[in-house]
Amino acid sequence: MADQRTYPQRPYLAVSAAIIRNGKVLIVRRARSPALNLYTLPGGTVELGEALTDAVIREVREETALTIEPVAPAGHREVIARDSEGRIERHFVILCFAARWLAGEPVLNDELDDARWIDPSELGAYRTTDGLAEIVAAAAARLC
């Protein structure tokens, strides 16, 4: 079965979490395209009938086994990827949440291959998804 998110008929809604623990943020490296080998925030698509906060809690648990508390939206990103012919291959609208770590240590699923708790000031040393530093800064400000 083909992935309906590839060459979609509509944008897909997704969520992510800037999880803060003792002043550090969790970044994860994607092990699959389209963000292969880029560090980003854990998250994924919202399921039909699912509240946004429930979706971010579920996605973080599925990807990292962590328990979190979403606190407030920290911004959004829109990802539109085109193929070599200019056709829209993927289109995601991602609502990012500021979240507090509650419990657990990262145990990654097969979509990820690395996880690190880092000081937000260290983000420049990593290959990240576009706008990650701004989202993390907004999340940290909401959790002060």
N, C-alpha and C positions, 0 to 999 in steps of 0.2 A: 504494500500500500504506500503510495506516495505521500510525503509530508505535505499537508494542506497549507503549511506556513511558507512553503517554497512556491514562488509564482502565485501569490495569494490574490483573491478577489477583493480583499479588504485588508486594512491594517489589523494587527493583532495587539491586544492590550497585554502588557506585562508589568511586573513589579520587581523591585530589587530593594535590598536593605543595606544601608551604611550602618553596620553594627559597631557600636563603640563599647570598649571594655578597658577600663583603667586608662582612658585617654588615647587608646590605640584603636585603629579601625581594621576590620578584617577585609583583606583583599584575596581574591581567588583567581587562579589562572584557568582559562577555558581550554579544554582538551579537544574541542570540536569547532568546526566552522559554524557560523561566520566569524567569530571572534577568536579563532584558534591562536593560542599562545599569548593572548592579551590578558592582563590582570584587570579585574572588574569587581563588581559586587555580586554576591549570590542573589539569585532570583530566577523568575521564569514567567510563563504565561498564566493569566487568570482563567479559571475554568468557568463555564456557564453557571450562573446562579451563585457564584462565590463572591463574598465581600472582599474588597481590596486588602484589608488587614489580615483576613483569614488566608488569602492567597499568599501574602508575603511570609507569614508564619509557616505555612505548609511548604512553600518552595525552599526556604532557608533550611527547614528540617530535612527535606528530601535531599538537598545538595550537600549539607554540611553536618547534619545531626544536631545542630545547635537549637536551643530554645531561646527565643527572643521576645521582646516587647516592642512592637512598633509604636512610636510616639507621635510623629507628625510627618507629613509630606516634606521632602527636602528638595523637591524639584522634579523635572522630567527630562527625558531625552527622546528624540525621535530618530530611529535608525531606518534609513531607506537604502538598501543595497541593490545596485543594478548589475546585470550581467554584461558581457562584452558587446552585446547588441543593444544595450540601453533599456532592456526590459526590467521591470521591477521584480527582483528575485525574492526579496524579503522586505517587509515593512512592519516595524514594531514601534509602538508608543509605550515607553517605559516610565512608570511612576515610581520614583525612588523615595523610600522612607528612611527617616532617622530612626534608629532602633537601639534599644539597650540589650546587651547580652544578659541572659538570665542564668543559663546553665549549659554545660557540655564543653567538649573540645572538638575541633573540626575532624570529622570523619567524612571524606569526600566520596561522592558517587562518581560514576564513570564519565560525567560531563566535565569534571574538573581534575586537574593533576597537581595543584599546589594551593596551599592556603598559608597566609602570613598575617600576623597581627603586627601592624607597623604604625609608627607615628605618622600622622597625616602629612607632616612636612617632608617625609621621605618618598612620597608618591612620584616625584620627578625622576627618581632613579629606576622606575619600572616602565615597561611598555604597557600602556593602559588604553582602555576604551576612551573615546572622545568625551571630554567634559567631566571625567571622574574626579579630578581635584576640586572642581567647583561644587559638585554634589556633596563630596565628603565635607568640605568647609561649611556648606549650608546645614548639613546634618549635625555637625559638631556644635554649631551655633544654636540649634534648636534644642540640644540636650544640655546646654549649660544651666 
